[in-house]
């Protein structure tokens, strides 16, 4: 596993895992965002407030329940047994924050489609689909990056010793 992947997992809050554990989970942690990206893209093509709204609820499950994100449960209950893989660890706070951002954008997208604001619905939903696609392919998470930018290391003042 390369340094970029390890750093990405650390920024998502998986820093307590050792490198061997990160290596075991690296592919499994791509399952939920990969499935989400596909379903969101289908919802965008169909301009469906129902599909996008359902995905907002899935994202909300990830924000509220560290061990109960809907797609993680599907993975842990079934898919991992087919792949002979370990169960996913609990979702850390930076990644849960990302799910909360996705929930907001997907809710806005679904409401936009519902009220006939299709361009806005596509823009808001596409932001999540792109983010989920990037997370799936690289394990770099924009929402976790925002979390770390705004909520981490702010208690430390500037280093005035240099």
N, C-alpha and C positions, 0 to 999 in steps of 0.2 A: 504494500500500500504506500502511495507517495505522500509527501509532506503536505501537498495541497489538500488531499482528501482528509488527512488527519486534522489539519487546521480547520477545515470546513465542519467536521464533526464536533470539534471542540467548541466552535462558535455557536453551534446549535445546542450546546449544553451537555454534550456527551464526554466532557473532559474527565469525568471520573472513571471512564472505561480505559483499560490499558490498550496498547496498540493491537494486541492479539484479539481482544474483544471487538475493537473497532473494525478490524479486518473481517471478523465473522459477521458483523452486522451491516457492513458497508453496502452490500447488494440488497439485503432485506429492507433497509430503510428507504430504498427507492420504490418499493411496491406501492405504498399509499399515494405519493404524489404522482406516480406514473398513471395509475388507474384514474385518479382525479383529473389529470390533464386531459386524458382521452374523453372522459365523460363531459367535462366542461366544453371541450371543443365541439362535441356533438351538440350540446345545448346551444352553443353559439351559432353553429350552422343552422340549426332549426329555429333559432331565436325563441327558445322555449323558457318562459318564466318558471315552469314546473321543474324542468331538469336543473336549471341554474339554482332555483330556490332549494331543491333537494340537496344540491352540492353545498349550499350555504349551511344547511343543517349538518351535513357530514363534517364540514370544516369546524363548525361550532362544537361538535362532539370532541374534536381534537383539542380545542381550546379549553374545554371544561373538564375533560376526563383524561388524565395522564395515561391510564391503561385502557381506556375505553373508546378511542377514536374508531369509528365504524370500520374503516378499511383495515386498520391494524388488527381489529378483532377477527375480521375475515382471514387475514394472513395467519394470525396466531392459532385460530381454530382449525383451519383447513389447509391453506396453501403451504405453510411451513412443513407440514407432515409429508406432502408430496415431494418437496425439495430437500427433505431431511436437514432442515435448518433450525437454529435455536429460536425460541420465541423472542419477539421484539422487546427491548427494554421499555420502561416507562418513558413517556415523552417529556423532555426537560422544558423548563420555562421559556427559553428563547424560541424553541420550535412551536410551543403552544401560543406564544405571542404572534408568531407568523400565521397560525391558524386563525387567530382572532382578526388579523388584518384581512385575510382571505374571506372570512365570514362577512366582514363589512363590505368588501368590494363585490362579492357575489350577491349579497342582499341588494345592493344598489343596482347591480346588473339585472337581477330578476324583476325588481320593481320597475326599472326602465323598460324592459320588454313588456311588462304588464300594462304600462301606460303609453305604449307606442313610441317610446324614445329609443328606437332600435340602435342607432349609432352609439349613443351613450352606453347602452347595454352591452354592445360588442366591445367597446373600449374597456369598460370596467371588468368584464369577464375575461377578455384577452390578457389583461394584466396578470390575472391569477393563472391562466393557462400557461402563459410564458414563464412565470415564476415557478410553477410546478414542473414545467419541462426542464428548466435549468436545474432545479433541485434533483430531478430524476437523473439527468445526465452527468452532473458534476458534483452533487451533494452540497453545492453552494446555495445557501438559503437567504434570500433578500430580507425576509421578515426577521430572521435571526440577526442579520447584519444590522437592521434598524434597532432591534432590541439592544444589542451590544453598544451601538452608537449612543443611544439615549439613556440607557439604564445601567450600564456598567462603567466602572472606573471613574465616576464623577465625584466620588467622595475623596479621591486622591487629588490633591492640588497639583499645580505645575511643579516640576522638578527644578528647584532653584539651587541645587547643589552643583550644577554644571556650569 
